[in-house]
Amino acid sequence: MRKADDLAVAEQTRIVKRVKGKEVEGITKTIPERVVSETAWSDGDMSRLSVESPFECYILHTNREQYADGTQ
């Protein structure tokens, strides 16, 4: 969070990280922010995906981790 962020829109977010092979859970405050497709992401940036569709459909979501050594 930045000093200029509006605390009224801050959300508590559960974050799970893998540290030395073990899952470590924590709670942090985040500020939702819309980004454009050209946004440059940095290592460690968090994202949340929200999808709205004008018609009924199915959405396939896969979560595939890639570790620092390049393995998946």
SEFIZA-3560 file (N, C-alpha, C; in Angstrom, 3 decimals):
REM SEFIZA-3560
<numar><xx>0.832</xx><yy>-1.181</yy><zz>0.000</zz><atom>N</atom></numar>
<numar><xx>0.000</xx><yy>0.000</yy><zz>0.000</zz><atom>CA</atom></numar>
<numar><xx>0.876</xx><yy>1.244</yy><zz>0.000</zz><atom>C</atom></numar>
<numar><xx>0.371</xx><yy>2.270</yy><zz>-0.668</zz><atom>N</atom></numar>
<numar><xx>1.093</xx><yy>3.540</yy><zz>-0.732</zz><atom>CA</atom></numar>
<numar><xx>0.413</xx><yy>4.544</yy><zz>0.193</zz><atom>C</atom></numar>
<numar><xx>1.125</xx><yy>5.588</yy><zz>0.568</zz><atom>N</atom></numar>
<numar><xx>0.555</xx><yy>6.610</yy><zz>1.457</zz><atom>CA</atom></numar>
<numar><xx>-0.682</xx><yy>7.257</yy><zz>0.855</zz><atom>C</atom></numar>
<numar><xx>-0.728</xx><yy>7.406</yy><zz>-0.477</zz><atom>N</atom></numar>
<numar><xx>-1.842</xx><yy>8.077</yy><zz>-1.144</zz><atom>CA</atom></numar>
<numar><xx>-3.068</xx><yy>7.172</yy><zz>-1.321</zz><atom>C</atom></numar>
<numar><xx>-2.958</xx><yy>5.885</yy><zz>-0.997</zz><atom>N</atom></numar>
<numar><xx>-4.078</xx><yy>4.963</yy><zz>-1.190</zz><atom>CA</atom></numar>
<numar><xx>-5.233</xx><yy>5.292</yy><zz>-0.246</zz><atom>C</atom></numar>
<numar><xx>-6.446</xx><yy>5.148</yy><zz>-0.746</zz><atom>N</atom></numar>
<numar><xx>-7.655</xx><yy>5.381</yy><zz>0.043</zz><atom>CA</atom></numar>
<numar><xx>-7.913</xx><yy>4.150</yy><zz>0.912</zz><atom>C</atom></numar>
<numar><xx>-7.772</xx><yy>4.274</yy><zz>2.212</zz><atom>N</atom></numar>
<numar><xx>-7.934</xx><yy>3.137</yy><zz>3.116</zz><atom>CA</atom></numar>
<numar><xx>-9.365</xx><yy>2.621</yy><zz>3.157</zz><atom>C</atom></numar>
<numar><xx>-10.334</xx><yy>3.427</yy><zz>2.683</zz><atom>N</atom></numar>
<numar><xx>-11.727</xx><yy>2.997</yy><zz>2.663</zz><atom>CA</atom></numar>
<numar><xx>-11.956</xx><yy>1.846</yy><zz>1.685</zz><atom>C</atom></numar>
<numar><xx>-11.093</xx><yy>1.697</yy><zz>0.692</zz><atom>N</atom></numar>
<numar><xx>-11.251</xx><yy>0.617</yy><zz>-0.284</zz><atom>CA</atom></numar>
<numar><xx>-10.260</xx><yy>-0.526</yy><zz>-0.061</zz><atom>C</atom></numar>
<numar><xx>-9.470</xx><yy>-0.444</yy><zz>0.980</zz><atom>N</atom></numar>
<numar><xx>-8.498</xx><yy>-1.505</yy><zz>1.278</zz><atom>CA</atom></numar>
<numar><xx>-9.228</xx><yy>-2.798</yy><zz>1.623</zz><atom>C</atom></numar>
<numar><xx>-8.710</xx><yy>-3.900</yy><zz>1.113</zz><atom>N</atom></numar>
<numar><xx>-9.274</xx><yy>-5.217</yy><zz>1.381</zz><atom>CA</atom></numar>
<numar><xx>-8.233</xx><yy>-6.078</yy><zz>2.077</zz><atom>C</atom></numar>
<numar><xx>-8.689</xx><yy>-6.869</yy><zz>3.046</zz><atom>N</atom></numar>
<numar><xx>-7.785</xx><yy>-7.839</yy><zz>3.652</zz><atom>CA</atom></numar>
<numar><xx>-7.721</xx><yy>-9.034</yy><zz>2.717</zz><atom>C</atom></numar>
<numar><xx>-6.527</xx><yy>-9.474</yy><zz>2.406</zz><atom>N</atom></numar>
<numar><xx>-6.324</xx><yy>-10.555</yy><zz>1.458</zz><atom>CA</atom></numar>
<numar><xx>-5.471</xx><yy>-11.633</yy><zz>2.090</zz><atom>C</atom></numar>
<numar><xx>-5.917</xx><yy>-12.887</yy><zz>1.954</zz><atom>N</atom></numar>
<numar><xx>-5.156</xx><yy>-14.029</yy><zz>2.449</zz><atom>CA</atom></numar>
<numar><xx>-4.123</xx><yy>-14.391</yy><zz>1.386</zz><atom>C</atom></numar>
<numar><xx>-2.871</xx><yy>-14.439</yy><zz>1.783</zz><atom>N</atom></numar>
<numar><xx>-1.771</xx><yy>-14.750</yy><zz>0.879</zz><atom>CA</atom></numar>
<numar><xx>-1.087</xx><yy>-16.025</yy><zz>1.379</zz><atom>C</atom></numar>
<numar><xx>-0.883</xx><yy>-16.970</yy><zz>0.463</zz><atom>N</atom></numar>
<numar><xx>-0.157</xx><yy>-18.189</yy><zz>0.799</zz><atom>CA</atom></numar>
<numar><xx>1.095</xx><yy>-18.228</yy><zz>-0.059</zz><atom>C</atom></numar>
<numar><xx>2.249</xx><yy>-18.347</yy><zz>0.589</zz><atom>N</atom></numar>
<numar><xx>3.528</xx><yy>-18.419</yy><zz>-0.112</zz><atom>CA</atom></numar>
<numar><xx>4.187</xx><yy>-19.749</yy><zz>0.200</zz><atom>C</atom></numar>
<numar><xx>5.001</xx><yy>-20.226</yy><zz>-0.712</zz><atom>N</atom></numar>
<numar><xx>5.772</xx><yy>-21.440</yy><zz>-0.474</zz><atom>CA</atom></numar>
<numar><xx>7.187</xx><yy>-21.020</yy><zz>-0.122</zz><atom>C</atom></numar>
<numar><xx>7.610</xx><yy>-21.334</yy><zz>1.113</zz><atom>N</atom></numar>
<numar><xx>8.942</xx><yy>-20.986</yy><zz>1.597</zz><atom>CA</atom></numar>
<numar><xx>9.646</xx><yy>-22.271</yy><zz>2.009</zz><atom>C</atom></numar>
<numar><xx>10.731</xx><yy>-22.558</yy><zz>1.322</zz><atom>N</atom></numar>
<numar><xx>11.517</xx><yy>-23.770</yy><zz>1.593</zz><atom>CA</atom></numar>
<numar><xx>10.642</xx><yy>-25.022</yy><zz>1.616</zz><atom>C</atom></numar>
<numar><xx>9.734</xx><yy>-25.111</yy><zz>0.641</zz><atom>N</atom></numar>
<numar><xx>8.898</xx><yy>-26.304</yy><zz>0.497</zz><atom>CA</atom></numar>
<numar><xx>7.674</xx><yy>-26.348</yy><zz>1.387</zz><atom>C</atom></numar>
<numar><xx>7.476</xx><yy>-25.340</yy><zz>2.245</zz><atom>N</atom></numar>
<numar><xx>6.312</xx><yy>-25.335</yy><zz>3.135</zz><atom>CA</atom></numar>
<numar><xx>5.440</xx><yy>-24.130</yy><zz>2.830</zz><atom>C</atom></numar>
<numar><xx>4.111</xx><yy>-24.318</yy><zz>2.957</zz><atom>N</atom></numar>
<numar><xx>3.189</xx><yy>-23.215</yy><zz>2.732</zz><atom>CA</atom></numar>
<numar><xx>3.117</xx><yy>-22.334</yy><zz>3.972</zz><atom>C</atom></numar>
<numar><xx>3.273</xx><yy>-21.025</yy><zz>3.771</zz><atom>N</atom></numar>
<numar><xx>3.204</xx><yy>-20.054</yy><zz>4.850</zz><atom>CA</atom></numar>
<numar><xx>2.059</xx><yy>-19.097</yy><zz>4.519</zz><atom>C</atom></numar>
<numar><xx>1.109</xx><yy>-18.985</yy><zz>5.433</zz><atom>N</atom></numar>
<numar><xx>-0.076</xx><yy>-18.164</yy><zz>5.195</zz><atom>CA</atom></numar>
<numar><xx>0.034</xx><yy>-16.848</yy><zz>5.955</zz><atom>C</atom></numar>
<numar><xx>-0.438</xx><yy>-15.779</yy><zz>5.330</zz><atom>N</atom></numar>
<numar><xx>-0.441</xx><yy>-14.475</yy><zz>5.968</zz><atom>CA</atom></numar>
<numar><xx>-1.612</xx><yy>-13.647</yy><zz>5.471</zz><atom>C</atom></numar>
<numar><xx>-1.915</xx><yy>-12.585</yy><zz>6.167</zz><atom>N</atom></numar>
<numar><xx>-2.973</xx><yy>-11.651</yy><zz>5.785</zz><atom>CA</atom></numar>
<numar><xx>-2.321</xx><yy>-10.300</yy><zz>5.488</zz><atom>C</atom></numar>
<numar><xx>-2.706</xx><yy>-9.691</yy><zz>4.387</zz><atom>N</atom></numar>
<numar><xx>-2.182</xx><yy>-8.385</yy><zz>4.026</zz><atom>CA</atom></numar>
<numar><xx>-3.322</xx><yy>-7.508</yy><zz>3.520</zz><atom>C</atom></numar>
<numar><xx>-3.126</xx><yy>-6.217</yy><zz>3.507</zz><atom>N</atom></numar>
<numar><xx>-4.128</xx><yy>-5.306</yy><zz>2.968</zz><atom>CA</atom></numar>
<numar><xx>-3.727</xx><yy>-4.935</yy><zz>1.547</zz><atom>C</atom></numar>
<numar><xx>-4.696</xx><yy>-4.969</yy><zz>0.642</zz><atom>N</atom></numar>
<numar><xx>-4.443</xx><yy>-4.620</yy><zz>-0.747</zz><atom>CA</atom></numar>
<numar><xx>-5.466</xx><yy>-3.590</yy><zz>-1.213</zz><atom>C</atom></numar>
<numar><xx>-5.105</xx><yy>-2.855</yy><zz>-2.245</zz><atom>N</atom></numar>
<numar><xx>-5.989</xx><yy>-1.868</yy><zz>-2.868</zz><atom>CA</atom></numar>
<numar><xx>-6.272</xx><yy>-2.352</yy><zz>-4.283</zz><atom>C</atom></numar>
<numar><xx>-7.548</xx><yy>-2.651</yy><zz>-4.621</zz><atom>N</atom></numar>
<numar><xx>-7.842</xx><yy>-3.059</yy><zz>-5.997</zz><atom>CA</atom></numar>
<numar><xx>-7.570</xx><yy>-1.918</yy><zz>-6.977</zz><atom>C</atom></numar>
<numar><xx>-7.034</xx><yy>-2.264</yy><zz>-8.121</zz><atom>N</atom></numar>
<numar><xx>-6.662</xx><yy>-1.253</yy><zz>-9.108</zz><atom>CA</atom></numar>
<numar><xx>-6.805</xx><yy>-1.853</yy><zz>-10.502</zz><atom>C</atom></numar>
<numar><xx>-7.515</xx><yy>-1.159</yy><zz>-11.391</zz><atom>N</atom></numar>
<numar><xx>-7.639</xx><yy>-1.626</yy><zz>-12.778</zz><atom>CA</atom></numar>
<numar><xx>-6.335</xx><yy>-1.336</yy><zz>-13.515</zz><atom>C</atom></numar>
<numar><xx>-5.966</xx><yy>-2.273</yy><zz>-14.376</zz><atom>N</atom></numar>
<numar><xx>-4.773</xx><yy>-2.086</yy><zz>-15.189</zz><atom>CA</atom></numar>
<numar><xx>-5.121</xx><yy>-2.340</yy><zz>-16.651</zz><atom>C</atom></numar>
<numar><xx>-4.315</xx><yy>-1.831</yy><zz>-17.542</zz><atom>N</atom></numar>
<numar><xx>-4.510</xx><yy>-2.054</yy><zz>-18.971</zz><atom>CA</atom></numar>
<numar><xx>-3.625</xx><yy>-3.217</yy><zz>-19.413</zz><atom>C</atom></numar>
<numar><xx>-3.890</xx><yy>-3.733</yy><zz>-20.603</zz><atom>N</atom></numar>
<numar><xx>-3.145</xx><yy>-4.905</yy><zz>-21.067</zz><atom>CA</atom></numar>
<numar><xx>-1.659</xx><yy>-4.640</yy><zz>-21.248</zz><atom>C</atom></numar>
<numar><xx>-1.266</xx><yy>-3.401</yy><zz>-21.406</zz><atom>N</atom></numar>
<numar><xx>0.154</xx><yy>-3.067</yy><zz>-21.597</zz><atom>CA</atom></numar>
<numar><xx>0.894</xx><yy>-2.868</yy><zz>-20.275</zz><atom>C</atom></numar>
<numar><xx>0.249</xx><yy>-3.075</yy><zz>-19.154</zz><atom>N</atom></numar>
<numar><xx>0.873</xx><yy>-2.872</yy><zz>-17.852</zz><atom>CA</atom></numar>
<numar><xx>2.080</xx><yy>-3.794</yy><zz>-17.685</zz><atom>C</atom></numar>
<numar><xx>3.187</xx><yy>-3.236</yy><zz>-17.250</zz><atom>N</atom></numar>
<numar><xx>4.394</xx><yy>-4.021</yy><zz>-16.980</zz><atom>CA</atom></numar>
<numar><xx>4.324</xx><yy>-4.550</yy><zz>-15.553</zz><atom>C</atom></numar>
<numar><xx>4.482</xx><yy>-5.849</yy><zz>-15.389</zz><atom>N</atom></numar>
<numar><xx>4.435</xx><yy>-6.484</yy><zz>-14.077</zz><atom>CA</atom></numar>
<numar><xx>5.853</xx><yy>-6.762</yy><zz>-13.599</zz><atom>C</atom></numar>
<numar><xx>6.043</xx><yy>-6.645</yy><zz>-12.309</zz><atom>N</atom></numar>
<numar><xx>7.336</xx><yy>-6.947</yy><zz>-11.703</zz><atom>CA</atom></numar>
<numar><xx>7.231</xx><yy>-8.237</yy><zz>-10.910</zz><atom>C</atom></numar>
<numar><xx>8.355</xx><yy>-8.879</yy><zz>-10.686</zz><atom>N</atom></numar>
<numar><xx>8.375</xx><yy>-10.087</yy><zz>-9.881</zz><atom>CA</atom></numar>
<numar><xx>7.813</xx><yy>-9.773</yy><zz>-8.503</zz><atom>C</atom></numar>
<numar><xx>6.863</xx><yy>-10.556</yy><zz>-8.043</zz><atom>N</atom></numar>
<numar><xx>6.258</xx><yy>-10.343</yy><zz>-6.730</zz><atom>CA</atom></numar>
<numar><xx>4.944</xx><yy>-9.580</yy><zz>-6.768</zz><atom>C</atom></numar>
<numar><xx>4.596</xx><yy>-8.974</yy><zz>-7.918</zz><atom>N</atom></numar>
<numar><xx>3.308</xx><yy>-8.290</yy><zz>-8.037</zz><atom>CA</atom></numar>
<numar><xx>2.185</xx><yy>-9.304</yy><zz>-7.899</zz><atom>C</atom></numar>
<numar><xx>1.094</xx><yy>-8.888</yy><zz>-7.277</zz><atom>N</atom></numar>
<numar><xx>-0.071</xx><yy>-9.754</yy><zz>-7.114</zz><atom>CA</atom></numar>
<numar><xx>-1.150</xx><yy>-9.326</yy><zz>-8.095</zz><atom>C</atom></numar>
<numar><xx>-1.958</xx><yy>-10.282</yy><zz>-8.509</zz><atom>N</atom></numar>
<numar><xx>-3.066</xx><yy>-9.949</yy><zz>-9.391</zz><atom>CA</atom></numar>
<numar><xx>-4.294</xx><yy>-10.764</yy><zz>-8.990</zz><atom>C</atom></numar>
<numar><xx>-5.447</xx><yy>-10.226</yy><zz>-9.326</zz><atom>N</atom></numar>
<numar><xx>-6.706</xx><yy>-10.934</yy><zz>-9.125</zz><atom>CA</atom></numar>
<numar><xx>-7.495</xx><yy>-10.754</yy><zz>-10.411</zz><atom>C</atom></numar>
<numar><xx>-8.037</xx><yy>-11.824</yy><zz>-10.915</zz><atom>N</atom></numar>
<numar><xx>-8.749</xx><yy>-11.789</yy><zz>-12.174</zz><atom>CA</atom></numar>
<numar><xx>-10.250</xx><yy>-11.745</yy><zz>-11.923</zz><atom>C</atom></numar>
<numar><xx>-10.912</xx><yy>-10.816</yy><zz>-12.582</zz><atom>N</atom></numar>
<numar><xx>-12.368</xx><yy>-10.703</yy><zz>-12.519</zz><atom>CA</atom></numar>
<numar><xx>-12.882</xx><yy>-10.745</yy><zz>-13.948</zz><atom>C</atom></numar>
<numar><xx>-13.847</xx><yy>-11.623</yy><zz>-14.204</zz><atom>N</atom></numar>
<numar><xx>-14.374</xx><yy>-11.788</yy><zz>-15.559</zz><atom>CA</atom></numar>
<numar><xx>-15.869</xx><yy>-11.515</yy><zz>-15.554</zz><atom>C</atom></numar>
<numar><xx>-16.307</xx><yy>-10.672</yy><zz>-16.475</zz><atom>N</atom></numar>
<numar><xx>-17.731</xx><yy>-10.407</yy><zz>-16.661</zz><atom>CA</atom></numar>
<numar><xx>-18.080</xx><yy>-10.768</yy><zz>-18.097</zz><atom>C</atom></numar>
<numar><xx>-19.158</xx><yy>-11.509</yy><zz>-18.275</zz><atom>N</atom></numar>
<numar><xx>-19.567</xx><yy>-11.919</yy><zz>-19.609</zz><atom>CA</atom></numar>
<numar><xx>-20.993</xx><yy>-11.444</yy><zz>-19.881</zz><atom>C</atom></numar>
<numar><xx>-21.262</xx><yy>-10.965</yy><zz>-21.093</zz><atom>N</atom></numar>
<numar><xx>-22.606</xx><yy>-10.510</yy><zz>-21.424</zz><atom>CA</atom></numar>
<numar><xx>-23.576</xx><yy>-11.669</yy><zz>-21.681</zz><atom>C</atom></numar>
<numar><xx>-23.084</xx><yy>-12.894</yy><zz>-21.659</zz><atom>N</atom></numar>
<numar><xx>-23.942</xx><yy>-14.058</yy><zz>-21.884</zz><atom>CA</atom></numar>
<numar><xx>-23.460</xx><yy>-15.223</yy><zz>-21.032</zz><atom>C</atom></numar>
<numar><xx>-24.301</xx><yy>-16.241</yy><zz>-20.870</zz><atom>N</atom></numar>
<numar><xx>-23.963</xx><yy>-17.408</yy><zz>-20.071</zz><atom>CA</atom></numar>
<numar><xx>-22.878</xx><yy>-18.212</yy><zz>-20.777</zz><atom>C</atom></numar>
<numar><xx>-21.830</xx><yy>-18.584</yy><zz>-20.043</zz><atom>N</atom></numar>
<numar><xx>-20.728</xx><yy>-19.325</yy><zz>-20.653</zz><atom>CA</atom></numar>
<numar><xx>-19.945</xx><yy>-20.068</yy><zz>-19.577</zz><atom>C</atom></numar>
<numar><xx>-18.977</xx><yy>-20.859</yy><zz>-20.004</zz><atom>N</atom></numar>
<numar><xx>-18.057</xx><yy>-21.539</yy><zz>-19.111</zz><atom>CA</atom></numar>
<numar><xx>-16.701</xx><yy>-20.862</yy><zz>-19.218</zz><atom>C</atom></numar>
<numar><xx>-15.999</xx><yy>-20.825</yy><zz>-18.105</zz><atom>N</atom></numar>
<numar><xx>-14.642</xx><yy>-20.271</yy><zz>-18.100</zz><atom>CA</atom></numar>
<numar><xx>-13.716</xx><yy>-21.341</yy><zz>-17.537</zz><atom>C</atom></numar>
<numar><xx>-12.670</xx><yy>-21.650</yy><zz>-18.261</zz><atom>N</atom></numar>
<numar><xx>-11.685</xx><yy>-22.628</yy><zz>-17.815</zz><atom>CA</atom></numar>
<numar><xx>-10.498</xx><yy>-21.876</yy><zz>-17.230</zz><atom>C</atom></numar>
<numar><xx>-10.177</xx><yy>-22.181</yy><zz>-15.990</zz><atom>N</atom></numar>
<numar><xx>-9.061</xx><yy>-21.513</yy><zz>-15.311</zz><atom>CA</atom></numar>
<numar><xx>-8.077</xx><yy>-22.576</yy><zz>-14.864</zz><atom>C</atom></numar>
<numar><xx>-6.822</xx><yy>-22.415</yy><zz>-15.218</zz><atom>N</atom></numar>
<numar><xx>-5.789</xx><yy>-23.329</yy><zz>-14.745</zz><atom>CA</atom></numar>
<numar><xx>-4.766</xx><yy>-22.541</yy><zz>-13.940</zz><atom>C</atom></numar>
<numar><xx>-4.272</xx><yy>-23.148</yy><zz>-12.901</zz><atom>N</atom></numar>
<numar><xx>-3.272</xx><yy>-22.526</yy><zz>-12.045</zz><atom>CA</atom></numar>
<numar><xx>-2.035</xx><yy>-23.410</yy><zz>-12.098</zz><atom>C</atom></numar>
<numar><xx>-0.998</xx><yy>-22.898</yy><zz>-12.680</zz><atom>N</atom></numar>
<numar><xx>0.219</xx><yy>-23.675</yy><zz>-12.852</zz><atom>CA</atom></numar>
<numar><xx>1.394</xx><yy>-22.856</yy><zz>-12.351</zz><atom>C</atom></numar>
<numar><xx>2.027</xx><yy>-23.317</yy><zz>-11.293</zz><atom>N</atom></numar>
<numar><xx>3.143</xx><yy>-22.584</yy><zz>-10.707</zz><atom>CA</atom></numar>
<numar><xx>4.421</xx><yy>-22.829</yy><zz>-11.488</zz><atom>C</atom></numar>
<numar><xx>5.263</xx><yy>-21.831</yy><zz>-11.539</zz><atom>N</atom></numar>
<numar><xx>6.608</xx><yy>-21.991</yy><zz>-12.068</zz><atom>CA</atom></numar>
<numar><xx>7.572</xx><yy>-21.519</yy><zz>-10.987</zz><atom>C</atom></numar>
<numar><xx>8.452</xx><yy>-22.397</yy><zz>-10.590</zz><atom>N</atom></numar>
<numar><xx>9.369</xx><yy>-22.096</yy><zz>-9.502</zz><atom>CA</atom></numar>
<numar><xx>10.603</xx><yy>-21.331</yy><zz>-10.012</zz><atom>C</atom></numar>
<numar><xx>11.365</xx><yy>-20.797</yy><zz>-9.089</zz><atom>N</atom></numar>
<numar><xx>12.528</xx><yy>-19.972</yy><zz>-9.426</zz><atom>CA</atom></numar>
<numar><xx>13.538</xx><yy>-20.707</yy><zz>-10.304</zz><atom>C</atom></numar>
<numar><xx>13.630</xx><yy>-22.045</yy><zz>-10.154</zz><atom>N</atom></numar>
<numar><xx>14.582</xx><yy>-22.809</yy><zz>-10.971</zz><atom>CA</atom></numar>
<numar><xx>14.017</xx><yy>-23.167</yy><zz>-12.351</zz><atom>C</atom></numar>
<numar><xx>12.787</xx><yy>-22.698</yy><zz>-12.646</zz><atom>N</atom></numar>
<numar><xx>12.194</xx><yy>-22.932</yy><zz>-13.961</zz><atom>CA</atom></numar>
<numar><xx>11.320</xx><yy>-24.159</yy><zz>-14.048</zz><atom>C</atom></numar>
<numar><xx>11.329</xx><yy>-25.024</yy><zz>-13.021</zz><atom>N</atom></numar>
<numar><xx>10.478</xx><yy>-26.207</yy><zz>-13.046</zz><atom>CA</atom></numar>
<numar><xx>9.027</xx><yy>-25.813</yy><zz>-12.750</zz><atom>C</atom></numar>
<numar><xx>8.114</xx><yy>-26.703</yy><zz>-13.152</zz><atom>N</atom></numar>
<numar><xx>6.685</xx><yy>-26.430</yy><zz>-12.929</zz><atom>CA</atom></numar>
<numar><xx>6.063</xx><yy>-27.496</yy><zz>-12.081</zz><atom>C</atom></numar>
//
